[in-house]
Amino acid sequence: MSRVGPEEIRTGRLVLVPLRAEHADEMAGVLSDPALYAFTGGAPAAVPELRSRYARMIAGPSDPAVSWCNWVLLLREEGCLTGTVQATVTEDGGDGAGRTAEVAWVVGTPWQGRGIATEAARALVARLGELGVRTVVAHIHPDHGASAAVAAAAGLSPTGHLHDGEVRWRLTLPEG
């Protein structure tokens, strides 16, 4: 199978727009609340740093068996970006398990509590299934109830396995 790339995804309220470097201008504001990093670490990035990071993400990994798929979340009603979703897709390692995707999401503080992350995560998981992904994984801090709720709403379940202090959540998708 070949590398996969992000394509636009539409939901009831959102457009998941493939990431571009110029999104950094607006996303720096969306991601500016230090509270967003309480469970993941790090700190808000300035526009130049974010633009550089986005350029690296768009360029993709050097490993041809890995695809980085990144989207910004456009809330159509308000005409603004509200967050991101991402998936790192890995080709079948020869074990017959099919493609695996590690997923993550973040929604800026002003838009939290409105179901945006859930809507985006569900759309992401559905698209990954269309792309031949069979296993979806997320790593969530055990105290991050909101992110755990998003994972559960997208169909993932906690495995009880800890990785770097985070709970591994997993979903096995049916074959095409």
Backbone bond lengths (Angstrom), bond angles and torsions (degrees), N, CA, C in turn:
res aa  C-N    CA-C-N  psi(-1)  N-CA   C-N-CA  omega(-1)  CA-C   N-CA-C  phi
1 M - - - 1.450 - - 1.527 109.18 -
2 S 1.298 115.54 153.58 1.452 119.48 -178.32 1.524 110.16 -98.60
3 R 1.314 114.75 170.22 1.456 120.90 177.23 1.516 110.59 -57.02
4 V 1.319 114.93 149.17 1.458 120.05 175.16 1.517 107.69 -108.76
5 G 1.311 115.14 155.81 1.458 120.09 178.22 1.511 110.07 -133.80
6 P 1.313 116.26 160.33 1.461 118.70 -179.33 1.526 110.92 -74.66
7 E 1.299 116.11 136.48 1.454 123.03 172.51 1.518 106.79 -121.96
8 E 1.303 116.85 158.12 1.462 121.09 179.83 1.528 109.89 -58.81
9 I 1.317 115.16 137.54 1.459 122.62 177.65 1.525 106.97 -126.24
10 R 1.317 117.14 131.48 1.470 121.64 179.25 1.523 110.27 -111.39
11 T 1.318 115.37 138.28 1.463 122.11 174.71 1.528 106.94 -125.89
12 G 1.304 116.73 -172.46 1.455 120.56 -179.93 1.515 113.65 -55.94
13 R 1.328 117.19 -44.24 1.472 121.05 -176.73 1.510 114.34 -115.80
14 L 1.309 117.30 -13.88 1.461 120.71 -169.09 1.519 112.86 -119.23
15 V 1.316 114.07 157.40 1.461 121.74 162.41 1.524 104.73 -122.35
16 L 1.331 116.21 121.05 1.451 121.01 173.17 1.523 105.31 -86.87
17 V 1.317 115.44 109.40 1.456 123.15 -172.34 1.528 108.71 -101.30
18 P 1.334 118.28 127.48 1.463 118.47 177.03 1.529 111.05 -53.35
19 L 1.311 114.94 134.23 1.462 122.23 -176.81 1.521 112.20 -58.81
20 R 1.326 115.66 137.40 1.467 122.94 172.21 1.533 107.08 -130.24
21 A 1.316 116.47 154.13 1.472 120.64 -178.16 1.524 111.20 -59.26
22 E 1.325 117.63 -35.91 1.467 119.60 -178.35 1.529 113.46 -68.44
23 H 1.338 118.11 -11.79 1.459 120.36 174.18 1.534 111.46 -65.62
24 A 1.314 116.42 -18.27 1.466 120.62 -177.69 1.528 111.81 -57.72
25 D 1.316 117.36 -35.00 1.465 119.83 -178.54 1.526 111.28 -57.25
26 E 1.329 117.14 -50.47 1.464 120.43 -179.39 1.524 111.62 -78.95
27 M 1.329 117.31 -37.73 1.463 120.41 -176.18 1.520 113.00 -67.05
28 A 1.321 118.29 -27.27 1.470 119.89 176.69 1.520 109.96 -58.08
29 G 1.311 117.27 -38.91 1.462 120.97 176.62 1.519 112.16 -71.64
30 V 1.329 117.08 -42.19 1.464 121.90 -179.80 1.522 110.20 -59.61
31 L 1.324 116.48 -38.89 1.470 121.80 -174.67 1.534 113.16 -99.91
32 S 1.314 116.73 20.00 1.471 120.41 -171.52 1.526 115.26 -82.81
33 D 1.310 118.86 -12.03 1.468 120.43 -178.02 1.529 109.92 -79.23
34 P 1.328 118.37 118.70 1.469 120.40 178.96 1.538 113.35 -56.89
35 A 1.320 117.85 -24.49 1.463 120.98 179.89 1.531 112.10 -63.09
36 L 1.329 117.54 -23.60 1.469 120.68 178.41 1.523 112.43 -63.10
37 Y 1.316 117.28 -19.40 1.464 121.91 -173.56 1.527 112.56 -104.56
38 A 1.334 116.72 9.62 1.465 121.34 -177.01 1.528 112.34 -59.02
39 F 1.318 117.80 -37.78 1.461 121.15 -176.45 1.523 113.34 -100.76
40 T 1.323 117.46 -19.65 1.459 120.52 -175.25 1.516 113.60 -105.26
41 G 1.322 116.52 -16.02 1.449 120.26 -175.14 1.510 110.51 83.41
42 G 1.301 115.53 173.23 1.449 120.61 -179.31 1.515 111.89 90.52
43 A 1.299 114.96 -170.50 1.457 121.82 -176.93 1.521 108.31 -152.96
44 P 1.318 117.26 161.94 1.469 119.28 177.68 1.531 111.11 -57.64
45 A 1.333 115.25 144.75 1.457 121.01 -179.98 1.521 110.21 -104.91
46 A 1.320 115.69 145.54 1.462 121.19 174.10 1.527 108.45 -74.41
47 V 1.324 116.43 162.88 1.462 121.74 -176.81 1.535 112.72 -52.95
48 P 1.345 120.63 -49.27 1.474 118.65 -177.95 1.533 113.10 -60.69
49 E 1.328 116.16 -40.82 1.468 120.24 179.33 1.525 110.57 -65.65
50 L 1.321 116.09 -42.90 1.462 120.63 179.98 1.529 110.88 -66.53
51 R 1.314 116.93 -39.98 1.467 121.08 178.39 1.538 110.09 -62.07
52 S 1.326 116.62 -42.85 1.459 121.10 178.43 1.532 110.68 -64.84
53 R 1.325 116.87 -43.26 1.467 121.44 177.90 1.526 110.26 -60.93
54 Y 1.321 116.61 -45.06 1.457 120.28 -179.53 1.527 110.86 -63.56
55 A 1.318 117.34 -39.34 1.473 120.32 178.32 1.525 110.40 -60.87
56 R 1.347 117.10 -41.23 1.470 120.63 177.89 1.533 110.77 -65.71
57 M 1.319 116.12 -40.58 1.461 119.94 -179.94 1.528 111.03 -64.33
58 I 1.319 116.35 -41.76 1.459 121.28 -179.75 1.527 110.55 -66.56
59 A 1.323 117.34 -37.31 1.468 121.23 178.69 1.525 111.13 -62.37
60 G 1.319 116.64 -30.95 1.456 121.36 176.31 1.509 113.16 85.93
61 P 1.317 115.32 171.19 1.464 120.82 -178.37 1.526 111.41 -76.69
62 S 1.321 115.45 161.85 1.466 119.92 177.68 1.528 111.58 -76.80
63 D 1.317 117.22 -21.37 1.463 121.74 -179.21 1.531 109.49 -78.38
64 P 1.336 118.65 117.22 1.464 120.32 -177.38 1.529 113.92 -68.27
65 A 1.323 117.81 -11.61 1.463 121.36 178.83 1.525 112.02 -89.43
66 V 1.350 116.26 2.07 1.465 120.95 -178.12 1.524 108.94 -123.93
67 S 1.328 115.59 136.95 1.465 121.79 175.91 1.520 108.85 -122.29
68 W 1.316 115.72 136.27 1.460 121.42 173.39 1.518 107.54 -103.74
69 C 1.318 116.15 119.54 1.460 122.01 179.77 1.521 107.96 -117.78
70 N 1.314 115.81 118.66 1.461 121.26 -174.95 1.518 110.06 -131.83
71 W 1.325 115.22 136.11 1.453 121.94 179.48 1.525 110.06 -131.25
72 V 1.322 116.37 150.77 1.456 122.44 165.82 1.521 106.34 -101.44
73 L 1.319 115.58 152.86 1.457 121.67 -176.84 1.515 109.53 -101.83
74 L 1.309 116.25 113.79 1.464 122.06 177.13 1.521 107.83 -97.78
75 L 1.320 116.15 117.56 1.460 121.77 175.64 1.522 106.51 -85.33
76 R 1.323 116.09 105.23 1.467 120.93 -171.18 1.520 112.66 -57.45
77 E 1.320 117.60 -45.16 1.468 121.30 -176.13 1.522 112.41 -58.15
78 E 1.329 116.90 -38.29 1.458 121.16 -178.11 1.524 112.84 -97.36
79 G 1.338 116.75 -11.37 1.456 120.69 178.31 1.515 114.19 64.51
80 C 1.346 116.03 33.34 1.467 118.90 -178.83 1.521 110.27 -138.12
81 L 1.323 114.68 159.38 1.454 121.43 174.20 1.521 108.58 -78.89
82 T 1.339 115.82 143.26 1.461 120.22 -176.29 1.521 114.04 -127.28
83 G 1.337 118.27 -11.49 1.454 119.90 -177.51 1.514 111.17 170.88
84 T 1.330 114.92 -161.73 1.461 121.42 -178.19 1.526 110.57 -142.49
85 V 1.314 115.22 157.28 1.466 122.60 163.77 1.520 106.54 -133.25
86 Q 1.313 114.83 152.64 1.457 118.47 -179.66 1.510 110.02 -148.42
87 A 1.321 114.11 155.10 1.461 121.20 176.13 1.518 108.49 -142.43
88 T 1.308 116.03 131.21 1.456 122.09 170.80 1.518 105.93 -103.07
89 V 1.323 115.73 110.75 1.457 121.85 -174.17 1.527 108.68 -100.82
90 T 1.325 115.03 128.40 1.457 122.21 179.88 1.527 108.54 -116.45
91 E 1.320 115.32 134.81 1.469 120.44 179.29 1.519 110.55 -67.28
92 D 1.309 115.40 161.45 1.461 123.61 176.56 1.521 109.06 -51.79
93 G 1.309 116.14 125.82 1.455 121.07 -179.47 1.513 113.71 -81.63
94 G 1.340 117.22 15.83 1.453 119.84 -179.59 1.513 113.25 91.06
95 D 1.329 116.59 -1.00 1.461 119.95 -179.27 1.522 111.94 -94.20
96 G 1.352 116.70 2.93 1.451 120.68 179.29 1.512 114.47 79.31
97 A 1.327 116.77 4.02 1.459 120.22 -177.07 1.520 112.85 -78.46
98 G 1.326 117.70 -10.50 1.461 120.31 -179.39 1.520 111.51 80.67
99 R 1.311 114.01 -174.54 1.467 119.85 179.40 1.526 110.63 -66.65
100 T 1.329 114.49 145.48 1.457 122.38 175.29 1.516 108.16 -120.48
101 A 1.329 116.50 142.92 1.464 120.90 176.81 1.518 109.64 -128.84
102 E 1.323 114.98 128.73 1.466 120.83 170.24 1.508 106.28 -96.23
103 V 1.329 116.66 125.80 1.458 121.67 -173.20 1.520 111.39 -117.77
104 A 1.330 114.27 157.25 1.467 121.01 176.49 1.521 107.66 -155.08
105 W 1.322 115.61 162.13 1.456 121.59 -179.90 1.516 108.93 -151.52
106 V 1.305 115.16 155.47 1.464 121.64 172.19 1.523 107.54 -152.62
107 V 1.314 115.44 137.20 1.459 122.20 176.86 1.519 106.83 -124.41
108 G 1.327 115.81 132.82 1.460 121.10 179.71 1.524 111.72 -57.81
109 T 1.308 115.11 148.42 1.459 122.21 -175.16 1.529 114.09 -50.94
110 P 1.335 120.40 -43.95 1.468 118.86 -177.59 1.534 114.24 -63.20
111 W 1.327 118.36 -18.61 1.455 121.44 -176.25 1.524 113.02 -107.96
112 Q 1.325 117.31 1.95 1.463 120.00 -178.85 1.526 110.55 -70.91
113 G 1.323 114.69 155.34 1.461 120.90 177.69 1.518 113.72 81.20
114 R 1.324 117.07 11.74 1.464 121.34 -178.48 1.529 112.32 -115.08
115 G 1.329 117.34 7.71 1.454 120.93 178.50 1.518 114.47 80.30
116 I 1.311 117.79 10.05 1.466 121.19 -177.92 1.526 111.01 -66.57
117 A 1.324 117.54 -46.59 1.468 120.18 179.96 1.527 110.50 -62.69
118 T 1.325 117.47 -40.75 1.458 120.97 179.41 1.527 110.77 -63.09
119 E 1.320 116.36 -46.63 1.467 120.50 179.79 1.526 110.99 -61.00
120 A 1.316 116.22 -43.15 1.460 120.76 -179.94 1.524 111.45 -68.29
121 A 1.330 118.19 -43.09 1.464 121.59 -179.13 1.528 111.04 -64.96
122 R 1.320 117.23 -40.59 1.473 119.68 177.32 1.527 110.77 -62.30
123 A 1.334 116.16 -43.87 1.467 120.05 179.07 1.522 110.95 -63.97
124 L 1.319 116.60 -39.69 1.463 121.28 178.99 1.526 110.52 -62.66
125 V 1.326 117.25 -47.68 1.468 120.93 -179.28 1.527 110.08 -62.01
126 A 1.324 117.35 -41.78 1.465 120.25 178.49 1.530 110.73 -60.97
127 R 1.336 116.94 -45.04 1.464 120.04 -179.98 1.522 111.04 -64.69
128 L 1.321 116.64 -39.90 1.466 119.50 179.12 1.519 110.69 -60.71
129 G 1.326 117.01 -39.47 1.458 120.23 176.45 1.520 111.73 -60.64
130 E 1.340 116.59 -39.93 1.464 121.25 177.55 1.529 111.38 -64.41
131 L 1.328 116.73 -27.04 1.468 121.88 -178.42 1.534 112.56 -88.88
132 G 1.317 117.06 6.50 1.452 120.20 177.04 1.513 115.05 89.15
133 V 1.328 116.98 10.51 1.463 120.01 175.77 1.528 107.87 -72.40
134 R 1.317 116.36 133.99 1.459 120.96 179.24 1.523 112.58 -108.73
135 T 1.334 117.01 -23.91 1.459 120.22 -179.02 1.525 108.48 -129.36
136 V 1.332 115.46 126.89 1.461 121.79 176.60 1.518 107.19 -114.28
137 V 1.329 115.71 131.57 1.465 122.20 -176.48 1.523 108.99 -128.81
138 A 1.318 116.08 141.62 1.463 121.86 171.24 1.527 107.29 -135.11
139 H 1.322 116.36 148.57 1.463 121.92 176.09 1.527 107.29 -114.93
140 I 1.339 115.71 121.18 1.457 120.83 -172.27 1.521 110.02 -130.32
141 H 1.327 115.52 131.90 1.466 120.70 177.35 1.527 108.60 -57.75
142 P 1.337 118.02 136.38 1.463 120.53 -175.95 1.535 114.48 -61.17
143 D 1.329 117.57 -20.41 1.470 120.26 179.21 1.526 113.14 -96.37
144 H 1.319 117.79 1.83 1.467 121.02 -176.43 1.534 109.15 -93.89
145 G 1.325 115.24 79.76 1.458 121.66 -176.57 1.514 114.04 -60.50
146 A 1.326 117.05 -38.45 1.469 119.50 -178.49 1.521 110.84 -64.73
147 S 1.326 117.80 -43.13 1.449 120.75 -179.84 1.531 110.56 -69.22
148 A 1.319 117.29 -35.93 1.460 120.77 176.13 1.532 110.01 -63.05
149 A 1.321 117.22 -39.05 1.468 120.74 178.44 1.530 110.93 -64.86
150 V 1.330 117.26 -38.44 1.456 121.31 177.28 1.529 109.56 -63.62
151 A 1.323 116.69 -46.95 1.467 120.62 179.80 1.529 110.67 -58.92
152 A 1.319 116.60 -45.86 1.466 120.25 179.82 1.528 111.10 -62.53
153 A 1.327 117.27 -41.96 1.465 121.11 -179.96 1.528 111.49 -65.45
154 A 1.347 116.65 -26.62 1.465 121.00 178.36 1.531 111.68 -86.81
155 G 1.332 117.05 0.70 1.463 120.89 175.78 1.503 116.04 100.87
156 L 1.338 118.07 -2.39 1.458 120.56 -179.74 1.526 110.18 -81.75
157 S 1.313 116.04 154.91 1.458 122.82 177.77 1.520 109.41 -129.33
158 P 1.347 116.39 145.12 1.470 118.22 177.54 1.521 110.26 -68.72
159 T 1.325 115.27 141.78 1.467 119.98 -178.21 1.524 112.67 -97.30
160 G 1.327 116.95 -15.30 1.452 119.72 -174.31 1.512 112.69 86.66
161 H 1.338 116.75 -9.09 1.461 121.83 178.58 1.524 108.93 -85.20
162 L 1.344 116.42 130.65 1.460 121.43 176.48 1.514 109.90 -100.31
163 H 1.327 116.18 137.81 1.462 122.89 175.85 1.526 106.80 -133.19
164 D 1.319 116.52 115.76 1.467 121.85 -177.37 1.523 111.73 51.51
165 G 1.325 116.07 40.49 1.461 121.54 176.61 1.516 114.77 80.37
166 E 1.334 117.38 3.81 1.459 120.85 179.25 1.523 109.99 -113.15
167 V 1.328 115.90 147.78 1.455 121.46 178.05 1.524 108.72 -79.21
168 R 1.310 115.17 133.90 1.465 120.58 176.14 1.527 107.90 -85.84
169 W 1.339 114.98 123.55 1.460 122.67 175.17 1.513 107.15 -105.44
170 R 1.340 116.70 149.74 1.471 119.29 -174.10 1.528 110.80 -147.53
171 L 1.325 113.76 148.11 1.463 122.44 173.17 1.520 107.86 -139.61
172 T 1.322 117.18 131.00 1.455 121.52 173.57 1.524 106.75 -102.47
173 L 1.337 115.61 120.49 1.457 121.41 -178.98 1.530 109.81 -90.21
174 P 1.321 116.63 147.76 1.474 118.62 177.86 1.525 110.89 -69.48
175 E 1.315 116.08 153.78 1.464 119.80 176.72 1.510 108.86 -73.30
176 G 1.374 113.34 143.08 1.444 125.39 -178.07 1.455 116.30 -22.48
